[in-house]
């Protein structure tokens, strides 16, 4: 019997982070690494992106158990030129490897003005803006790219051949950041998995069935092809993100990348993190003034019919987070709650009470 798609399970934010961390520690992650992954997943839920939140924890743990993803997350340095670094993630946890890349890129940007860190043989890292926001807090404009398992057909084709290959650009702004985080498809694949979990229909502009027909059925979409954003433009951007993330780093690309839901297959995904030190370009204060002027101009644009407000990139997520933190709880879909309860039994981790 299908679950009521409106059923939600409230849980305290701190309790949820603690549960995810303990569940990961039970699978041999260090306390530091388990906390990073837990924070990244819960943060996605706080931003309103539940497709990339704790819904994914069972997938990660399944991959740890098969050995497709390694709990140790040890990196090997392949190339180090000063401003540029290339790392082999050796199938470690994506969040851990990407945060290492972020910190290394920022450190090198402070010395050279720019730092570029490539990572090969990594895994799914969650939400891209989690890392570009961290770089922004350290005073850097940054770009993060990754490749992913095939989800869209190359423009003109009818079979999966290239991933959603999301990317993020983040820039410091006052005490926060302006930040974009997008997949190059009409929708992130995780949103289709979330719709399937909630037993909800999807717009017919998101995906095609395996037979190439439009569908509103999320299960059919998972087995079919996700449509690119903006037609051929989305395909072209996704292709180039694969060049940056996979081809350039020496990681897998195209059909060689496996997604986090394939529990026994090595991912092979790659990432590229580029950081630009704001202070190296001139006065950070003047930078902030220029950015503030740009934001003011955008905000003052006359509204289109039916629009209530103009947002800058990242502002909606900031408001979602503020609202949830004021309440102190996150509302999880009932199926996610059921999946976490099962995981808690398997790992010996007590599921927190409903708030």
C-alpha positions in Angstrom: 0.0 0.0 0.0 1.4 3.4 -0.9 2.2 5.8 1.9 0.3 9.0 2.3 2.5 11.5 0.4 1.7 14.2 2.9 2.8 12.2 6.0 5.9 13.8 7.6 8.0 12.9 10.6 9.5 15.8 12.6 12.9 15.3 14.2 15.2 17.7 16.0 18.1 18.9 13.8 20.7 18.1 16.4 19.3 14.6 17.0 19.3 13.9 13.3 22.9 14.9 12.8 23.9 12.8 15.8 22.0 9.7 14.5 23.6 10.0 11.0 27.0 10.4 12.5 26.7 7.4 14.8 25.3 5.2 12.0 28.4 6.1 9.9 30.8 5.5 12.8 29.2 2.0 13.1 30.4 1.5 9.5 34.0 2.4 10.4 34.1 6.1 9.5 36.1 8.2 11.9 34.2 10.6 14.1 35.5 13.6 12.2 34.5 12.1 8.8 31.2 10.8 10.0 30.3 14.2 11.3 31.2 15.9 8.1 29.0 13.6 6.1 26.1 13.9 8.6 26.4 17.7 8.5 26.4 17.8 4.7 23.3 15.6 4.5 21.3 17.3 7.2 22.3 20.7 5.7 20.8 19.7 2.4 17.5 19.0 4.2 17.8 22.4 6.0 18.2 24.1 2.6 15.0 22.4 1.3 16.9 19.9 -0.9 15.7 16.7 0.6 16.7 14.8 -2.6 20.2 15.2 -1.4 19.6 14.9 2.3 19.5 12.0 4.7 17.4 10.1 2.1 20.8 9.1 0.7 22.3 7.7 3.9 21.1 4.1 3.2 22.7 4.3 -0.2 26.1 5.4 1.3 26.0 2.7 3.9 25.2 0.0 1.4 28.2 1.1 -0.6 30.5 1.0 2.4 29.4 -2.5 3.2 30.2 -3.8 -0.3 33.5 -2.0 -0.3 32.6 0.0 -3.4 33.2 3.1 -1.2 36.1 3.0 1.3 35.6 4.3 4.9 39.2 5.3 5.2 39.1 8.1 2.6 42.9 8.3 2.2 44.2 10.4 -0.7 47.4 10.0 -2.7 49.1 13.0 -4.3 49.6 12.5 -8.0 50.7 16.0 -9.1 51.6 19.1 -7.1 52.7 22.3 -9.0 51.9 24.7 -6.2 48.8 26.4 -7.5 47.5 23.0 -8.9 47.1 19.7 -7.1 45.8 16.4 -8.4 44.6 13.8 -5.9 43.6 10.1 -6.1 40.7 9.6 -3.7 41.1 5.8 -3.9 37.3 5.3 -3.7 37.0 7.2 -0.4 33.9 9.0 0.8 33.0 11.8 -1.6 32.2 14.4 1.1 35.6 13.9 2.8 37.6 14.0 -0.5 35.8 17.1 -1.7 36.3 19.0 1.5 40.0 18.1 1.3 40.0 19.6 -2.2 38.2 22.7 -1.0 40.6 23.3 1.8 43.7 22.7 -0.4 42.3 25.0 -3.2 41.7 27.8 -0.7 45.1 27.4 0.9 46.8 27.6 -2.5 44.6 30.5 -3.6 45.9 32.5 -0.7 49.4 32.0 -1.8 49.0 32.1 -5.6 45.7 34.0 -6.0 44.2 30.8 -7.6 44.2 27.2 -6.5 42.9 24.3 -8.6 42.5 20.8 -7.1 41.4 17.8 -9.2 40.2 14.6 -7.6 39.9 11.2 -9.3 38.3 8.0 -8.0 35.9 9.7 -5.7 32.2 9.1 -4.8 29.0 11.1 -4.6 29.6 14.2 -2.4 26.1 15.4 -1.7 25.2 19.0 -2.4 27.9 21.0 -4.3 27.1 24.3 -2.6 28.1 22.8 0.8 31.7 23.2 -0.3 31.6 26.4 -2.3 29.9 28.1 0.7 32.8 27.0 2.8 35.3 28.5 0.4 33.3 31.7 0.4 33.5 31.8 4.2 37.3 31.6 3.7 37.3 34.6 1.3 37.3 32.9 -2.0 35.1 32.8 -5.1 35.0 29.2 -6.1 33.8 26.8 -8.8 33.2 23.1 -8.1 32.4 20.6 -10.8 31.7 16.9 -10.7 30.6 14.2 -13.1 27.9 11.6 -12.4 26.5 8.4 -13.8 24.6 8.6 -17.1 21.2 10.1 -16.8 20.5 12.1 -19.9 20.9 11.2 -23.6 23.4 13.1 -25.7 21.5 15.7 -27.7 19.9 13.8 -30.5 20.2 10.4 -28.9 17.6 8.3 -27.0 19.8 6.4 -24.5 21.6 7.5 -21.4 25.2 8.5 -22.1 26.1 11.4 -19.9 25.5 12.5 -16.3 23.6 15.4 -14.8 27.1 16.6 -13.9 26.2 19.3 -11.4 28.3 22.4 -10.6 28.4 25.2 -8.1 29.8 28.8 -8.1 30.0 30.5 -4.7 31.1 34.0 -3.8 31.6 35.7 -0.4 28.9 38.3 0.5 28.8 39.9 3.9 28.6 37.1 6.4 27.4 34.6 3.9 27.5 33.9 0.2 25.8 34.2 -3.1 25.8 30.7 -4.6 24.3 28.7 -7.4 24.2 24.9 -7.5 22.6 23.3 -10.5 22.4 20.0 -12.4 22.4 20.3 -16.2 19.2 18.4 -16.5 15.6 19.7 -16.2 15.8 18.5 -12.6 18.4 16.8 -10.4 17.9 13.0 -10.5 17.6 12.9 -6.7 14.3 14.8 -7.0 12.9 12.0 -9.1 14.0 9.5 -6.5 12.4 11.6 -3.8 9.1 11.8 -5.8 9.2 8.0 -6.2 9.7 7.6 -2.5 6.8 10.0 -1.8 4.6 8.3 -4.4 4.2 11.7 -6.1 3.8 12.5 -9.8 6.5 14.5 -11.6 6.0 17.2 -14.3 6.0 15.7 -17.8 8.9 18.0 -18.8 11.4 16.2 -16.5 12.0 12.9 -18.1 11.2 10.3 -20.7 10.4 6.6 -20.3 12.8 3.9 -21.5 10.7 4.0 -24.7 11.3 7.7 -25.2 7.8 8.9 -24.2 7.1 11.8 -21.7 6.0 10.5 -18.3 4.7 11.8 -15.0 5.6 8.5 -13.3 8.7 8.9 -11.2 9.5 5.1 -11.3 9.3 5.1 -15.1 11.6 8.2 -15.1 14.2 6.5 -13.0 14.4 3.7 -15.6 14.2 6.2 -18.5 16.1 9.3 -19.5 16.2 12.7 -17.7 15.8 15.6 -20.1 18.6 18.3 -20.3 17.9 21.9 -19.2 17.6 24.4 -22.0 17.7 21.7 -24.7 21.1 21.3 -26.4 22.7 23.9 -24.1 22.2 21.6 -21.0 23.8 18.7 -22.8 26.8 20.8 -23.9 27.4 22.1 -20.4 27.1 18.6 -18.9 29.6 17.3 -21.5 32.2 20.0 -20.6 31.7 19.4 -16.9 32.6 15.8 -17.6 35.8 17.0 -19.4 36.8 19.1 -16.3 35.8 16.5 -13.7 36.6 13.2 -15.4 38.7 13.5 -18.5 41.1 16.1 -17.1 41.5 14.5 -13.7 42.1 11.0 -15.1 39.0 9.7 -13.5 36.1 7.8 -15.2 33.8 9.7 -17.5 30.5 9.2 -19.4 29.2 5.6 -19.1 32.2 4.7 -16.9 30.8 6.5 -13.9 28.4 4.7 -11.5 25.9 6.4 -9.2 25.5 6.1 -5.4 22.4 3.9 -5.7 24.5 1.1 -7.3 25.8 -0.4 -4.1 28.4 -2.8 -5.4 29.9 -0.7 -8.2 32.9 1.6 -7.9 31.8 5.1 -8.7 34.9 6.4 -10.5 33.5 10.0 -10.4 35.9 12.9 -10.4 35.7 16.5 -9.2 37.4 19.8 -9.9 37.6 22.6 -7.3 38.9 26.0 -8.3 39.3 28.8 -5.7 40.0 32.5 -6.4 41.2 34.6 -3.5 39.2 37.8 -3.4 42.0 39.7 -1.6 44.4 38.9 -4.5 42.2 40.9 -6.8 42.1 44.0 -4.7 40.3 45.3 -1.6 37.7 42.9 -0.3 35.7 45.9 0.9 35.5 47.3 -2.6 34.6 43.8 -3.9 31.8 43.7 -1.4 30.6 47.1 -2.4 30.5 46.2 -6.1 28.6 43.0 -5.3 26.2 44.8 -3.2 25.5 47.3 -6.0 24.8 44.4 -8.4 22.4 42.8 -5.9 20.6 46.1 -5.4 20.2 46.6 -9.1 18.8 43.1 -9.5 16.5 43.4 -6.6 15.1 46.8 -7.9 14.0 45.3 -11.2 10.3 45.8 -11.8 8.4 42.5 -11.1 6.9 40.4 -13.8 3.2 39.5 -13.5 2.6 37.0 -10.8 6.1 37.4 -9.2 6.3 38.4 -5.5 10.0 39.0 -5.2 13.4 38.7 -6.9 15.9 36.4 -5.2 19.6 36.3 -5.6 21.3 32.9 -5.9 21.3 31.0 -2.6 18.8 33.3 -0.9 16.0 30.8 -1.0 18.1 28.2 0.7 19.2 30.7 3.3 15.6 31.4 4.1 14.7 27.7 4.3 17.5 27.1 6.7 16.6 30.1 8.9 13.0 28.9 9.1 13.9 25.3 10.0 16.5 26.4 12.6 13.9 28.7 14.2 11.7 25.7 14.6 14.6 23.4 15.6 13.2 20.5 13.6 13.3 19.0 10.1 10.2 17.3 8.6 11.2 14.1 7.0 9.1 12.1 4.5 7.6 9.1 6.2 9.4 6.7 3.9 12.8 8.3 4.8 11.9 7.8 8.5 11.1 4.2 7.9 14.4 3.7 6.0 16.3 5.4 8.8 14.6 3.2 11.4 15.7 0.1 9.5 19.2 1.4 9.2 19.2 2.1 13.0 18.4 -1.5 13.7 21.1 -2.7 11.4 23.8 -0.5 12.9 22.7 -0.6 16.5 22.0 3.1 16.4 18.9 4.4 18.3 16.6 6.4 16.1 15.8 9.7 17.7 12.2 10.3 18.9 9.9 12.2 16.7 9.9 15.9 17.8 
